[in-house]
Amino acid sequence: MTGTAPPEAPPESPPEQRRGLRGSPWGVLVAIAFGVMMVALDGTIVAVANPAIGADLGASLAELQWVTHGYLLGLAVFLITAGKLGDRYGHRRVFLIGVVGFTLTSVAIALSSAVVPLVAFRILQGVFGATIAPAAMGLLRSSFPPEKLGRAFGVFGSLLGGATAAGPIVGGILVSAFSWHAAFLINIPVGLAALGLGLWLLGPNRPTDTSSRMDLAGIALLSVSIFALVWALVEAPVKGWAHTETLVVLGVALVFGAAFVLWEGRTEAPLLPLSIFRSAPISIGVVLMVLMALGLMGSLFFITFYLQGVLGLSPLQAGLQLLPLTAMMAVCATPAGRLIDTVGTRIPTVGGLVSASVALFMLSRLTPDSGVVYTSVGFVLLGVGLSLVMTGATAAILTSAPVSLAGVASGMQQAAMQLGGSLGTAVLGALLSVRVAATLPQHFADAGQELPGGSALVELQSAVAQGSAVVPEGATEAAAEAVTRASHLAFMDGMFLAFSVAAAVMAGAAVLSLFMKPAAKEEGAEPGSAEPAVHL
């Protein structure tokens, strides 16, 4: 049977038959909590630690960017493969290996005395991070009955949101009180807690797809394709979309991606059975994850430029300003999961996308003088929308996939979100930069200032696109104020265009999500059932 899903593994016993907390659904949720939070916490802590890393190790801006990009590459490339490993060899085993590897690489990063080994360990940390989320989702999928999966995914989302919200604050405290090394060493106690709880609370390791073989050719083709795509999206804003390197790397991504699809349709043991996309909830859910990440994560990248560059806030102050957003992500995910269990995925997902679209439209209207109340309302709506969409799309994908492919489906969901975020940052960044270049001359003319020429103009446009202003040496106080005001107005023009496009993307995604019908009630369904809980 070419390109078809492997046979189902026998379902596990219902959670009601288990005794004690070990192996029970909520025991599983407690066990994975610290591992999931460790990965989410690390992502936002690093953003705060980067300036200190650069100062201590003498890193350039490009090198510092690879502290983040290296992790993203390792994560994105390995997610689907890690999900397959969990299906084949057991999610418990893969989760514990991921926790140990993530903790050890965190120590190696903290002990690094140069940028090159630090980036290398960050790539390896991303690989181990890629094993944790799919394995955790696979454990939830096989432990919870279908009628409670939405609730489980909601709590999972709250853990991610809470850790994301705490990251900038915890990172600011650790870096200020100790050094950037502490931002990575904090993973030692968290990792040990995750390991201990996993060994105690997770039931016996049970592979769900023991009959399949590892598709080494598929893994190689997919890895090269995703690596090339992420590399191109990371480097395009710096080198230019029309640069030869960008076009060549994008071509490599396209060729290897097409070869992967052709191979998966022919091999008897595919890494990602193409038949899984016959399920409309899975196909729609993956598209929604990409669009959600494109609009939301891409926009958040530039909100930090606004808060720190235009408003002049410190990283810690910017993190506090974003609390209405991150707190809503943490608080709303759990009730969103309960709502999905009751009414299905369509209504919450549509509502979340509408909320996100309204929020992005509001944020596109920000000015250098916008008050805290206006921005906070926009952040609240964005946080609520993000929680609903992430929980709804995740539930649509994972409850519609057979339990034998729970890890692959989770890896696919996570990869869609990572790629969507990279695409959003690159595309919205390009739109913002083009708009800044177009409006900057008029704003300088209105302020009675002259633009520099040549490379100085390019550097000025780049700085303004990041919310900064370049004041000429020896400028009077009035001239400095005029240049700063003109620069900020040009940045706001660019942000208006980028956020308007993001709002339109969210509105279009809301229309697409109307095709997601409510979940069918399945009385007496057991965990591990192959029947999908979301239908069209």
Solvent accessible surface area in square Angstrom, and as a share of the most:
residue,aa,sasa,rsa
1,M,175,0.78
2,T,73,0.42
3,G,8,0.08
4,T,39,0.23
5,A,38,0.30
6,P,24,0.15
7,P,98,0.61
8,E,67,0.30
9,A,23,0.18
10,P,120,0.76
11,P,80,0.50
12,E,34,0.15
13,S,53,0.34
14,P,23,0.14
15,P,14,0.09
16,E,128,0.57
17,Q,121,0.54
18,R,46,0.17
19,R,217,0.79
20,G,62,0.60
21,L,83,0.41
22,R,105,0.38
23,G,9,0.09
24,S,17,0.11
25,P,12,0.07
26,W,103,0.36
27,G,0,0.00
28,V,5,0.03
29,L,10,0.05
30,V,69,0.39
31,A,0,0.00
32,I,0,0.00
33,A,13,0.10
34,F,74,0.31
35,G,0,0.00
36,V,5,0.03
37,M,54,0.24
38,M,0,0.00
39,V,28,0.16
40,A,18,0.14
41,L,22,0.11
42,D,1,0.00
43,G,38,0.37
44,T,34,0.20
45,I,1,0.00
46,V,1,0.01
47,A,66,0.51
48,V,24,0.14
49,A,0,0.00
50,N,23,0.12
51,P,84,0.53
52,A,31,0.24
53,I,1,0.00
54,G,10,0.09
55,A,90,0.70
56,D,86,0.44
57,L,38,0.19
58,G,66,0.63
59,A,17,0.14
60,S,58,0.37
61,L,120,0.59
62,A,61,0.47
63,E,71,0.32
64,L,26,0.13
65,Q,67,0.30
66,W,49,0.17
67,V,0,0.00
68,T,61,0.35
69,H,40,0.18
70,G,0,0.00
71,Y,21,0.08
72,L,30,0.15
73,L,5,0.02
74,G,5,0.05
75,L,16,0.08
76,A,0,0.00
77,V,27,0.16
78,F,50,0.21
79,L,1,0.01
80,I,10,0.05
81,T,6,0.04
82,A,1,0.01
83,G,0,0.00
84,K,3,0.01
85,L,47,0.24
86,G,1,0.01
87,D,0,0.00
88,R,59,0.21
89,Y,88,0.33
90,G,0,0.00
91,H,6,0.03
92,R,42,0.15
93,R,121,0.44
94,V,12,0.07
95,F,0,0.00
96,L,19,0.09
97,I,97,0.49
98,G,0,0.00
99,V,1,0.00
100,V,60,0.34
101,G,6,0.06
102,F,0,0.00
103,T,14,0.08
104,L,116,0.58
105,T,8,0.04
106,S,0,0.00
107,V,40,0.23
108,A,25,0.19
109,I,0,0.00
110,A,2,0.01
111,L,136,0.68
112,S,10,0.07
113,S,99,0.64
114,A,46,0.35
115,V,16,0.09
116,V,117,0.67
117,P,52,0.33
118,L,0,0.00
119,V,22,0.13
120,A,54,0.42
121,F,72,0.30
122,R,4,0.02
123,I,69,0.35
124,L,76,0.38
125,Q,0,0.00
126,G,0,0.00
127,V,41,0.24
128,F,47,0.20
129,G,1,0.01
130,A,0,0.00
131,T,9,0.05
132,I,1,0.01
133,A,20,0.16
134,P,0,0.00
135,A,2,0.01
136,A,0,0.00
137,M,4,0.02
138,G,0,0.00
139,L,20,0.10
140,L,0,0.00
141,R,4,0.02
142,S,8,0.05
143,S,7,0.04
144,F,0,0.00
145,P,7,0.05
146,P,13,0.08
147,E,78,0.35
148,K,72,0.31
149,L,1,0.00
150,G,3,0.03
151,R,61,0.22
152,A,0,0.00
153,F,5,0.02
154,G,0,0.00
155,V,33,0.19
156,F,7,0.03
157,G,19,0.18
158,S,20,0.13
159,L,34,0.17
160,L,40,0.20
161,G,1,0.01
162,G,29,0.28
163,A,7,0.05
164,T,34,0.20
165,A,14,0.11
166,A,36,0.28
167,G,0,0.00
168,P,24,0.15
169,I,46,0.23
170,V,44,0.25
171,G,0,0.00
172,G,6,0.06
173,I,101,0.51
174,L,24,0.12
175,V,29,0.17
176,S,99,0.64
177,A,68,0.52
178,F,151,0.63
179,S,43,0.28
180,W,5,0.02
181,H,57,0.25
182,A,15,0.12
183,A,0,0.00
184,F,0,0.00
185,L,67,0.33
186,I,46,0.24
187,N,1,0.01
188,I,59,0.30
189,P,75,0.47
190,V,26,0.15
191,G,2,0.02
192,L,109,0.54
193,A,34,0.27
194,A,0,0.00
195,L,47,0.23
196,G,39,0.38
197,L,35,0.18
198,G,0,0.00
199,L,95,0.47
200,W,153,0.54
201,L,1,0.00
202,L,1,0.01
203,G,12,0.12
204,P,84,0.53
205,N,40,0.20
206,R,116,0.42
207,P,41,0.26
208,T,11,0.06
209,D,2,0.01
210,T,79,0.46
211,S,76,0.49
212,S,12,0.08
213,R,155,0.57
214,M,43,0.19
215,D,9,0.05
216,L,134,0.67
217,A,44,0.34
218,G,0,0.00
219,I,31,0.16
220,A,54,0.42
221,L,37,0.18
222,L,19,0.10
223,S,25,0.16
224,V,60,0.34
225,S,13,0.09
226,I,12,0.06
227,F,89,0.37
228,A,6,0.05
229,L,57,0.28
230,V,0,0.00
231,W,77,0.27
232,A,1,0.01
233,L,9,0.04
234,V,16,0.09
235,E,23,0.10
236,A,0,0.00
237,P,73,0.46
238,V,103,0.59
239,K,80,0.34
240,G,27,0.26
241,W,88,0.31
242,A,89,0.69
243,H,83,0.37
244,T,98,0.57
245,E,58,0.26
246,T,3,0.01
247,L,101,0.50
248,V,88,0.50
249,V,26,0.15
250,L,50,0.25
251,G,30,0.29
252,V,53,0.31
253,A,8,0.06
254,L,134,0.67
255,V,97,0.56
256,F,69,0.29
257,G,20,0.19
258,A,52,0.40
259,A,34,0.27
260,F,12,0.05
261,V,79,0.46
262,L,124,0.62
263,W,98,0.34
264,E,0,0.00
265,G,33,0.32
266,R,182,0.66
267,T,21,0.12
268,E,127,0.57
269,A,16,0.12
270,P,7,0.05
271,L,0,0.00
272,L,12,0.06
273,P,1,0.01
274,L,58,0.29
275,S,22,0.14
276,I,10,0.05
277,F,75,0.31
278,R,195,0.71
279,S,33,0.21
280,A,29,0.23
281,P,6,0.04
282,I,1,0.00
283,S,34,0.22
284,I,20,0.10
285,G,0,0.00
286,V,24,0.14
287,V,67,0.39
288,L,0,0.00
289,M,0,0.00
290,V,42,0.24
291,L,46,0.23
292,M,0,0.00
293,A,0,0.00
294,L,19,0.09
295,G,0,0.00
296,L,1,0.01
297,M,67,0.30
298,G,0,0.00
299,S,1,0.00
300,L,42,0.21
301,F,94,0.39
302,F,9,0.04
303,I,1,0.00
304,T,43,0.25
305,F,44,0.18
306,Y,0,0.00
307,L,1,0.00
308,Q,72,0.32
309,G,25,0.24
310,V,16,0.09
311,L,60,0.30
312,G,57,0.55
313,L,46,0.23
314,S,46,0.29
315,P,62,0.39
316,L,71,0.35
317,Q,94,0.42
318,A,3,0.02
319,G,9,0.09
320,L,84,0.42
321,Q,29,0.13
322,L,25,0.13
323,L,59,0.29
324,P,33,0.21
325,L,3,0.01
326,T,16,0.09
327,A,36,0.28
328,M,48,0.21
329,M,27,0.12
330,A,23,0.18
331,V,93,0.54
332,C,25,0.15
333,A,2,0.02
334,T,37,0.22
335,P,72,0.45
336,A,4,0.03
337,G,0,0.00
338,R,123,0.45
339,L,75,0.37
340,I,8,0.04
341,D,22,0.11
342,T,94,0.55
343,V,47,0.27
344,G,2,0.02
345,T,1,0.00
346,R,73,0.27
347,I,103,0.52
348,P,4,0.02
349,T,0,0.00
350,V,29,0.17
351,G,34,0.33
352,G,0,0.00
353,L,0,0.00
354,V,75,0.43
355,S,19,0.12
356,A,0,0.00
357,S,18,0.12
358,V,71,0.41
359,A,0,0.00
360,L,0,0.00
361,F,105,0.44
362,M,37,0.16
363,L,0,0.00
364,S,4,0.02
365,R,102,0.37
366,L,7,0.04
367,T,64,0.37
368,P,24,0.15
369,D,106,0.55
370,S,26,0.17
371,G,43,0.42
372,V,98,0.57
373,V,117,0.67
374,Y,81,0.31
375,T,3,0.02
376,S,24,0.15
377,V,71,0.41
378,G,0,0.00
379,F,0,0.00
380,V,54,0.31
381,L,56,0.28
382,L,1,0.01
383,G,0,0.00
384,V,41,0.23
385,G,0,0.00
386,L,8,0.04
387,S,5,0.03
388,L,29,0.14
389,V,0,0.00
390,M,34,0.15
391,T,6,0.04
392,G,0,0.00
393,A,0,0.00
394,T,7,0.04
395,A,2,0.01
396,A,0,0.00
397,I,0,0.00
398,L,0,0.00
399,T,5,0.03
400,S,9,0.06
401,A,0,0.00
402,P,26,0.17
403,V,5,0.03
404,S,0,0.00
405,L,1,0.00
406,A,2,0.01
407,G,0,0.00
408,V,0,0.00
409,A,0,0.00
410,S,0,0.00
411,G,0,0.00
412,M,10,0.04
413,Q,3,0.01
414,Q,16,0.07
415,A,4,0.03
416,A,7,0.05
417,M,13,0.06
418,Q,40,0.18
419,L,34,0.17
420,G,0,0.00
421,G,9,0.09
422,S,12,0.08
423,L,58,0.29
424,G,0,0.00
425,T,40,0.23
426,A,1,0.00
427,V,51,0.29
428,L,0,0.00
429,G,11,0.10
430,A,30,0.23
431,L,54,0.27
432,L,1,0.01
433,S,53,0.34
434,V,103,0.59
435,R,97,0.36
436,V,1,0.00
437,A,40,0.31
438,A,68,0.53
439,T,18,0.10
440,L,0,0.00
441,P,61,0.39
442,Q,109,0.49
443,H,36,0.16
444,F,7,0.03
445,A,64,0.50
446,D,106,0.55
447,A,35,0.27
448,G,64,0.62
449,Q,48,0.21
450,E,164,0.73
451,L,51,0.25
452,P,55,0.35
453,G,54,0.51
454,G,60,0.57
455,S,85,0.55
456,A,46,0.36
457,L,47,0.24
458,V,97,0.56
459,E,118,0.53
460,L,8,0.04
461,Q,45,0.20
462,S,55,0.35
463,A,22,0.17
464,V,0,0.00
465,A,12,0.10
466,Q,76,0.34
467,G,0,0.00
468,S,50,0.32
469,A,32,0.25
470,V,76,0.44
471,V,62,0.36
472,P,79,0.50
473,E,180,0.81
474,G,82,0.79
475,A,38,0.29
476,T,91,0.53
477,E,152,0.68
478,A,75,0.58
479,A,23,0.18
480,A,27,0.21
481,E,122,0.55
482,A,23,0.18
483,V,3,0.02
484,T,41,0.24
485,R,109,0.40
486,A,2,0.01
487,S,0,0.00
488,H,22,0.10
489,L,56,0.28
490,A,0,0.00
491,F,0,0.00
492,M,14,0.06
493,D,37,0.19
494,G,0,0.00
495,M,0,0.00
496,F,83,0.35
497,L,55,0.28
498,A,0,0.00
499,F,0,0.00
500,S,32,0.20
501,V,48,0.28
502,A,0,0.00
503,A,8,0.06
504,A,64,0.49
505,V,33,0.19
506,M,0,0.00
507,A,46,0.35
508,G,42,0.41
509,A,0,0.00
510,A,9,0.07
511,V,91,0.52
512,L,52,0.26
513,S,0,0.00
514,L,94,0.47
515,F,128,0.53
516,M,0,0.00
517,K,105,0.44
518,P,58,0.37
519,A,33,0.25
520,A,49,0.38
521,K,129,0.55
522,E,43,0.19
523,E,161,0.72
524,G,75,0.72
525,A,21,0.16
526,E,66,0.30
527,P,1,0.01
528,G,6,0.06
529,S,26,0.17
530,A,45,0.35
531,E,106,0.48
532,P,37,0.23
533,A,9,0.07
534,V,5,0.03
535,H,64,0.28
536,L,89,0.44
